[in-house]
Amino acid sequence: MKLHTPLLALLGVYSCSADYDFASYVDRRCGEDLSNLWLDVVAVVDNSQGMTNEGLSNVAADIFSVFSSGTRIGSNSSEPRTTRLGLVTYNSAATQKADLNKFQSIGDVANGIGNALSTVVDTTDSYLATGLILAAKMFNEQSVNTNRGHYKRVVIVFASEYKGIGELDPLPVANRLKLSGVNIITVAYQQAGDDGLLQGLSQVASPGFSFVNNPLNLVTNVQNALLQSNCFCPSGWIQYRTSYSDPASYRSGVCLQLVGIPASWAAAKNGCRMKSNTNLATEFNQAKHDFIFNAVQDINSGFQRNPYQYHIGLNFINGDWVWDQPAGQPPVKLQSWFNWGTGYPNSPSSQSAVSNIQSGVTTKWTNVAMYMSAANYVCETYSCDTDNYCDA
């Protein structure tokens, strides 16, 4: 996956993290501009009697509100940051009300969902599995292997009941969708006495994406879930989040690549910078350091072990220890958190670069020769998100 260059941003085609301050000493956040959302989304709506006409009307209003914050609906050959929205209703069976190409404006969405979600059908049957199966079929036929194949895909479920066994069990279908990279957001329209709805939908949903129909914060919750879905890393990169072991933890707008090929610090820096907006990794705080070390210890990292040693972006320039930044950006001075090993740093006159070297159960900063000491290394780049469009 290719990241668009700053030149395109200057031309006004795509913005690229314009609001991120490199000197802030805070890792980049995911983009939060709903007008630049670029996703393929299918809304899967229960229109059985359990939803009620009032509930169905609320669903229509919620869908409209979620996408009415400037999100560009449809396809646009000159602006790739658009969101396509399809619509499926389900009861005893599922019906495609709008494919992913039908709505080409927010006005189309308002008219389309208003007409499609006006009245519940005359059945109490409500089998979510049928709606999820149809959503998967729509993605396979209208999104995968198209010029939008690299766009993230999201299902938003609005349900009044959770039931089904065997082929009508929604959980296996949901799991297959999630394994294929689809995020699932669920919204429970709770009925009196149905305590299993929220529990069931929480298993269907992607981690952290299960909500209830609360008029005070539902639209914001769904919008935030869409922004998080639209914040991801290119293939082969790991997204920095607050907890390495918890995939539902908060994700930042930073991607990390573990390079298991030994190189000098200078060669590692050049290797990272061959990619746009990329540099040797920063460790502004203990949490970032620990996350990187956890990733390095993963059995699939390919890093040399016993001891672990890997280059990071800290180096000595003009009298200061500074963090490497992408080409064209000034380095950032080392500030409040330090992780030097005992007795370090040595004189930087001949050892002006920094590696993390294992010390007991963790790693510590050790300054090394910039052109001599070969080690694995960690690169860092922007996530793909609403501020940073990545093409196929």
Protein Blocks (a to p, Z undefined) as FASTA:
>chain_A
ZZddfklmmnomagchklbcfklopacdddfbfklgccdddddddfbfklommlmmmmmm
mmmmmmmnopaghjdfklmbbcdddddddffbccdfbdfklpgcfklmmmmmmmmmmbcc
ddfbdcfklmmmmmmmmmmmmmgopaklmpccddddddfbdcdehjllmklmmmmmmmno
pacdddddddehiaklmmmmmmmpcghiaccddfklmmmmmmmmmmmmmgccdehiacdd
fblklmkbccdfbdcdddfbdcdfklmmmmmmmpghiacdddfbfklmmmmmmmmmpmkl
opaehiaddddfbdceehiacddddehiacdddfkbccbdehiacdfklmmbccdddehj
bccdddddfklmgcddddddddddfklccdZZ
